[in-house]
Structure formats: structure tokens, C-alpha cells
């Protein structure tokens, strides 16, 4: 379980393909404290540490992960957001994030405001009922609040700290980002669907 509060960033140093899987070698300061079998969120995707070599550790993305996330387009040299699992005794500053990405969204507009940025994203229409204005969403592992939620389109506001300490500063038009919708919202939608309530 994660909170969507990014701890650090990592650099993709190497990508190795093995069957339908891809192994990603990540260079990060977190490698010094990492351990084998540890769960770390990478751009919001929960991946397991399988190898550690100095300041580089390796994680594996299976086919399902590659299909549902932007890890199928990540390249050597890309910067990704990292967060270790939350501990029970710490404050919950973001929202409950599982690290189970639902889909990707495409950045279709970036607005520079006076001291902040508005990022607009387009997503699959099937997720429209999970886009709630002022609700929570996790983008590339960052816990954010929806500013505008329209059919298949939503936006979030990014403050300078978040812009400088996550890979939002690297996102460009038409880039794909990982999206995890609020788990509470997903359970409510599932429950209502069983009652045939829309």
C-alpha cells in the first residue's frame, strides 16, 4: 500500500527483455536501503525488487503490467517517480494507493499558470464514472486532486514543489502517464453495478 507521496526519482539505466517480460535496472538513492522482495511504486506501478547492485536495483514488469501501464514505452534514460510502501505508524498525507495501475492517460494540454501548472489528460471513456471533481487520482505515482472532470478528460494542478520533485517536469504533450483511480470509488461503482444502479 502506498500514499502517492513521491520519495525519490530513479533513472532507467538498462532494459532487458526476457520472453514477454521486461527487466528494468533503476539507479536511485533508494537502492542503498532496498532489499530483495521489497515492493516499490515506480510511476505508480508496484514492482518487486529482484536484484541489487550498488546504487542500481532491478525490477521485472510482466506482460499485464506492460499492457496497462506506460512501462511499454519507457526507455533507457527516462526518469521515474519512486515511493516505498507506507508504514503503519506514519501520517497518511496522500490517499490510499495500491500500486495497481488501471490504465494510461494521454497528456493533451499543459497550461502554465502564475506559479503553478494545469495538466490536462484524456483517458478511456470506460473510466468516466471514476472521474470525480475534487476527488483523488494517482498519476505516475503522485497523489493528486481532480480539478476538472469531464467526459474522458480531466485536469490536475501542480504546485512548484511537486513539479520539481517528480517527473511532471518531464511530461510533454502526447506523453502517456499511468493512472490509478481511487480504490474507494472503484468499490462503490462495482457495488452499484451489482444493484443495477447508474
Number of C-alpha atoms within 10 A of each C-alpha: 17 24 24 31 23 25 13 15 20 23 18 20 17 15 18 11 11 10 8 10 15 19 16 24 23 28 22 19 14 20 19 13 7 19 15 13 12 14 21 23 27 25 30 31 29 26 20 19 21 15 16 18 11 10 14 22 24 22 23 20 21 15 14 10 21 16 13 17 26 21 21 13 10 16 14 13 14 14 21 24 24 26 25 21 17 17 10 7 6 7 9 14 10 18 20 19 28 21 26 20 23 15 19 22 23 19 21 17 14 17 11 11 11 6 8 15 18 16 21 21 23 19 20 13 10 9 15 15 15 19 22 19 15 13 16 25 26 28 21 29 32 27 23 20 19 18 17 16 20 13 14 16 20 22 22 22 21 20 13 12 9 16 16 12 14 23 21 20 13 12 14 14 13 13 15 23 23 24 27 24 22 20 17 12 16 13 11 11 15 12 12 11 11 8 8 8 8 7
